[in-house]
Amino acid sequence: MEISKDIKYIGVEDKELDLFEGQYPIPDGVTYNSYVIMDEKIAVMDTVDKRKTDEWLSNLAETLCGREPDYLVVSHLEPDHAGSIGALVSKYPNIAIVSNAKVFNMIGQFFDIKLTDNNKVVVAEGDTLALGEHTLSFVMAPMVHWPEVMVEYEHKEKILFAADGFGTFGTTPCYEDEWAAEAARYYLNICGKYGVQVQNLLKKAAALDINMICPLHGPVLRDNLGYYINKYDIWSKYEPEINGVLVVYGTLHGNTKEAALALADMLREDGINVSVRDLARDDMSYIISDAFRYNAMVLAAPTYDAGLFPKMEDFLNHLKAKNFGKRKIGLIENGTWAPMAAKHMKAALEQLKEISICDKVVTVKSSLTEQNKAELKELAGQLG
């Protein structure tokens, strides 16, 4: 696939992998993106996961048409992008690896390759690499989402090679709203903790004249770039983008679910946008993504072993790990003889930043009563 006359896409699809990073479902697979800049000097922009090394090397050889690459630019050392470095160096032993000092400090942990001054080019913030008509500038992006990450800007064609930035799951072309849903799930689960660092990178990117964004996963972004950049700005500031309520519940015997669904119906009757998630049946990555995208959330959980329903406890731990905050939260608890869930949920939420907990906490004792329904209506009013 052509990115432009001189820049080619040589990435591969992986539709066999079921879990990305061993935890995130990818029903439509994932792409490992890699690019080649063909000029007086040839630069390969990142490699791919070792699962797809042979296919990637074939794509590269076909693109090179008998020439040999001069440089491999390593933006990110995570194995889904750097997994084929060893195979590339073995096939093209004269290639020089271009990256920052942190990459070279870590690369030996992944590959048993001997690098000399002749095949190692260390770059830092603002350095450039001239290929002929094309010139790359290097922008450091530490902790987006590993410490060694950098991105590259190609001056002639105004392309940002964005590492994991603006990446998404999936292997099929998508419209903006489809991109936003999976890109949010990708970003918020994988990079969501590092909002400050992403903001720093966005500020650097704002100084560049960008015509195209080439990420390491998902589609190349060519049009309406402001839309995609704005999404990243919202997500990395931990700001909501959907005005509505996410109702997240765990249930033992169905009674807590009944209360959660009753509240959801009341909110809808008030004209409020509602999404409902079941902690036992919906994958955590989708729930985390929704939690960040909605401006309010209700947590509904039973007491369990005098503590909190384990899947709710796990969910709250995930929110803390991702620096979740700036939201209004409503609570529903259930317990037959000693309801304790709300106490534990409040304790977990107090560890998060800028969380506002609704005054009304609904306590269900075993099964939903008419009194509980009145209390749910009051809670719905505080959320709206």
C-alpha positions in Angstrom: 0.0 0.0 0.0 1.3 3.5 -0.9 1.3 6.1 1.8 2.8 8.4 -0.9 5.0 7.9 -4.0 8.1 7.4 -1.8 6.6 6.1 1.4 5.2 2.6 1.4 3.2 0.6 4.0 4.6 -2.9 4.7 2.7 -3.7 7.8 0.7 -7.0 8.5 -2.6 -8.1 9.9 -2.9 -10.5 12.8 -6.4 -12.0 12.9 -5.3 -15.1 14.8 -4.4 -13.3 18.1 -7.4 -13.3 20.5 -6.1 -11.2 23.3 -3.9 -8.1 22.8 -1.2 -7.9 25.6 -2.7 -11.1 26.9 -5.9 -9.3 28.2 -7.8 -7.1 25.7 -10.2 -9.0 23.3 -9.6 -8.1 19.7 -12.4 -9.8 17.7 -11.3 -8.1 14.5 -7.6 -8.7 15.1 -4.9 -6.0 15.1 -2.4 -4.6 12.6 1.3 -4.2 13.2 2.2 -1.2 11.1 5.5 -0.6 9.5 6.6 1.8 6.8 9.5 2.3 4.4 10.8 5.7 3.1 12.4 5.1 -0.3 15.0 7.8 -1.0 18.8 8.1 -1.6 18.9 6.4 1.8 16.2 3.9 2.7 14.6 4.0 6.2 12.5 1.3 7.6 10.1 2.7 10.2 9.7 0.0 12.9 9.3 -3.7 12.6 6.4 -6.0 13.6 5.6 -8.7 16.1 7.6 -11.9 15.7 4.4 -13.8 15.0 4.4 -12.1 11.6 8.1 -11.7 10.9 8.2 -13.8 7.7 5.3 -12.0 6.1 6.7 -8.7 7.0 10.2 -9.5 5.6 8.5 -10.6 2.4 6.6 -7.3 2.2 9.9 -5.4 2.8 11.8 -7.3 0.1 9.1 -6.7 -2.4 9.1 -3.0 -1.7 12.9 -2.7 -1.8 13.1 -4.3 -5.3 16.7 -5.5 -4.7 18.0 -2.5 -2.8 19.1 -2.8 0.8 17.8 -0.6 3.7 20.2 1.8 5.3 18.4 2.5 8.5 15.9 1.0 10.9 14.1 3.6 13.0 12.9 2.1 16.3 10.2 4.3 17.8 9.1 1.9 20.5 10.8 -1.3 21.8 7.6 -3.1 22.8 7.7 -6.6 21.2 4.6 -6.1 19.0 6.6 -3.4 17.1 10.2 -4.4 17.7 9.8 -8.2 17.6 11.4 -8.6 14.2 14.6 -6.5 14.8 16.8 -9.5 15.2 15.5 -11.1 12.0 16.0 -7.8 10.1 19.6 -7.3 11.3 20.3 -10.9 10.5 19.1 -10.5 6.9 20.6 -7.0 6.4 23.7 -6.9 8.6 24.8 -3.5 7.3 21.7 -1.8 8.4 22.1 1.0 11.1 19.6 1.2 13.9 18.4 4.7 14.7 16.9 5.4 18.1 17.4 7.1 21.4 19.8 6.2 24.2 17.0 4.5 26.3 16.3 2.1 23.5 19.9 1.1 23.2 20.1 0.6 27.0 17.1 -1.8 26.8 17.6 -3.6 23.4 19.9 -6.2 24.8 17.1 -7.4 27.0 15.2 -8.5 23.9 17.9 -9.5 21.3 21.3 -11.0 21.3 22.7 -8.6 18.7 26.1 -6.9 18.7 25.8 -3.2 17.7 28.9 -1.2 16.7 29.3 2.5 16.0 28.8 1.7 12.4 25.3 0.3 12.8 24.0 2.4 15.7 22.8 6.0 15.4 21.8 7.6 18.7 19.4 10.5 18.4 17.9 12.9 20.9 15.1 15.6 20.9 15.3 17.8 17.8 17.9 15.7 15.9 17.4 15.1 12.2 18.2 12.3 9.8 18.6 13.3 6.1 17.6 10.6 3.6 17.8 12.7 0.5 14.6 14.6 -0.3 13.1 13.4 2.9 14.3 14.4 6.4 13.2 13.0 9.7 13.1 14.9 12.9 12.9 13.1 16.2 10.6 14.0 19.1 11.0 12.2 22.4 7.7 11.0 24.0 8.8 9.3 27.3 6.1 7.3 29.1 3.7 7.3 26.1 3.6 4.6 27.2 7.1 3.2 27.8 10.1 5.4 28.8 11.9 5.0 25.5 9.1 6.0 23.1 9.8 8.6 20.4 7.9 9.8 17.3 9.2 11.1 14.0 8.2 13.9 11.7 9.0 13.7 8.0 9.3 17.3 6.7 8.8 16.9 3.0 5.4 15.2 3.1 4.5 16.4 6.6 3.9 13.0 8.1 3.9 12.2 11.8 5.0 8.6 12.6 3.2 8.5 15.9 4.4 5.2 17.5 1.4 3.9 19.6 -0.3 7.3 19.5 -3.5 7.3 17.5 -3.5 3.6 17.3 -6.5 1.3 17.5 -7.5 -2.3 17.5 -9.0 -3.9 14.4 -7.9 -4.7 10.8 -10.8 -3.3 8.7 -11.3 0.3 7.5 -13.4 2.4 9.8 -15.3 5.6 9.9 -14.6 8.3 12.5 -17.1 7.1 15.1 -16.0 3.5 14.7 -12.4 4.6 15.1 -13.2 6.6 18.2 -14.8 3.7 20.0 -11.9 1.3 19.4 -9.2 4.0 19.7 -10.7 5.0 23.0 -10.6 1.4 24.2 -7.0 1.1 23.0 -5.8 4.4 24.4 -7.7 4.4 27.7 -6.7 0.9 28.7 -3.1 0.9 27.5 -1.9 4.5 27.7 -4.7 6.0 29.9 -2.5 6.4 33.0 -0.1 8.7 31.2 -2.4 11.7 30.4 0.2 14.3 31.4 2.8 12.8 29.2 0.3 12.6 26.3 -0.5 16.3 26.8 3.2 17.1 26.6 3.5 15.3 23.3 0.3 17.0 21.9 1.9 20.4 22.7 5.0 19.4 20.7 2.8 18.1 17.9 0.9 21.4 17.8 4.1 23.1 16.5 4.3 20.8 13.5 2.4 21.1 10.2 0.9 17.6 10.0 -0.8 16.3 6.8 -0.9 12.7 7.8 -0.6 10.5 10.9 1.0 7.0 10.6 0.4 5.1 13.8 1.8 1.6 14.7 -1.7 0.1 14.9 -4.8 0.7 12.9 -5.6 2.9 9.9 -3.4 5.7 8.6 -5.1 9.0 9.3 -5.2 11.3 6.3 -8.3 13.5 6.6 -9.9 15.7 9.3 -6.9 15.3 11.6 -8.3 17.8 14.0 -11.0 15.3 14.9 -8.5 12.7 16.0 -6.2 15.1 17.8 -9.2 16.6 19.7 -10.2 13.1 20.9 -6.7 12.5 22.3 -6.8 15.9 23.9 -10.1 15.1 25.7 -9.0 11.6 26.7 -5.6 12.7 28.0 -7.2 15.5 30.1 -9.5 12.9 31.6 -12.5 14.9 30.4 -15.8 13.2 29.5 -17.0 13.2 25.9 -20.5 11.7 26.4 -23.1 13.5 28.5 -24.8 10.6 30.2 -24.6 7.9 32.9 -22.7 4.6 32.8 -24.4 2.1 35.1 -21.9 -0.7 36.2 -23.2 -3.6 38.2 -22.2 -6.9 39.7 -24.8 -9.3 41.0 -24.9 -12.5 42.9 -28.5 -13.7 42.4 -30.0 -11.0 40.2 -31.3 -8.6 42.8 -28.5 -6.0 42.4 -29.0 -6.2 38.6 -32.7 -5.5 39.0 -31.9 -2.4 41.0 -29.3 -1.2 38.4 -31.7 -1.8 35.5 -34.5 0.0 37.4 -32.3 3.0 37.8 -31.2 2.9 34.2 -34.9 3.0 33.1 -35.6 5.9 35.4 -32.7 7.9 33.9 -33.8 7.1 30.4 -37.3 8.4 31.3 -35.6 11.6 32.3 -34.1 11.8 28.8 -30.6 10.9 30.0 -28.2 8.9 27.8 -27.5 5.6 29.6 -25.1 2.7 29.1 -25.3 -0.4 31.3 -22.4 -2.8 31.9 -22.3 -6.2 33.7 -19.0 -6.7 35.4 -19.3 -10.5 35.1 -20.1 -10.6 31.4 -18.7 -7.5 29.7 -15.0 -7.4 29.2 -13.2 -5.0 31.5 -11.6 -3.1 28.7 -15.0 -2.0 27.3 -16.1 -0.9 30.8 -13.0 1.1 31.5 -13.4 2.9 28.1 -17.0 3.7 28.9 -16.1 5.0 32.4 -13.8 7.6 30.9 -16.1 8.6 28.1 -19.2 9.2 30.2 -19.5 12.2 32.6 -21.3 10.2 35.4 -21.3 6.7 36.6 -23.3 4.5 39.0 -21.7 1.6 40.8 -24.0 -1.2 42.0 -22.6 -4.1 43.9 -23.5 -6.6 46.7 -21.6 -7.2 49.8 -19.3 -10.2 49.6 -17.4 -11.8 52.6 -18.1 -8.6 54.6 -16.3 -6.8 51.8 -17.0 -5.8 48.2 -18.1 -8.0 45.3 -14.7 -9.1 43.8 -15.4 -8.0 40.3 -16.4 -4.5 41.5 -13.2 -4.4 43.6 -11.2 -5.3 40.5 -12.9 -2.6 38.4 -12.1 0.1 41.0 -8.5 -1.0 41.1 -8.4 -0.6 37.3 -9.8 2.9 37.6 -7.2 3.8 40.2 -4.4 2.4 38.0 -5.5 4.5 35.1 -5.8 7.8 37.0 -9.5 8.0 36.7 -11.2 11.1 38.1 -13.3 14.2 37.4 -16.7 12.3 37.6 -19.9 12.2 39.5 -20.6 8.8 41.0 -23.8 7.3 42.4 -23.8 4.2 44.6 -26.2 1.2 45.1 -25.3 -1.5 47.5 -26.9 -4.8 48.5 -26.6 -7.0 51.6 -28.9 -9.3 53.4 -27.8 -8.8 57.0 -24.8 -6.4 57.0 -24.6 -4.2 53.8 -20.9 -3.1 53.5 -20.5 -2.6 49.7 -21.1 1.2 49.7 -18.5 1.7 52.5 -15.8 -0.1 50.5 -16.7 1.6 47.2 -16.5 5.0 48.9 -13.1 4.1 50.4 -11.8 3.2 46.9 -13.3 6.3 45.3 -11.7 8.6 47.9 -8.3 7.6 46.5 -9.3 9.1 43.1 -9.0 12.7 42.1 -12.0 15.1 41.8 -14.7 12.5 42.4 -18.1 13.7 43.5 -20.2 11.1 45.2 -24.0 11.6 45.2 -25.5 12.2 48.7 -28.1 9.6 48.1 -26.8 6.0 48.6 -29.4 3.3 47.9 -29.2 0.3 50.2 -31.1 -2.8 49.0 -31.6 -5.5 51.6 -31.8 -8.7 49.5 -34.5 -7.6 47.1 -35.8 -4.4 45.6 -38.7 -2.8 47.5 -41.1 0.1 46.7 -39.1 2.2 49.2 -35.9 1.3 47.2 -37.6 2.4 44.0 -38.3 5.8 45.5 -34.7 6.1 46.6 -33.5 5.1 43.1 -35.7 8.0 41.8 -34.0 10.4 44.2 -30.6 9.1 43.1 -31.6 9.5 39.4 -32.5 13.2 40.2 -29.0 13.8 41.7 -27.3 12.3 38.6 -29.3 14.3 36.1 
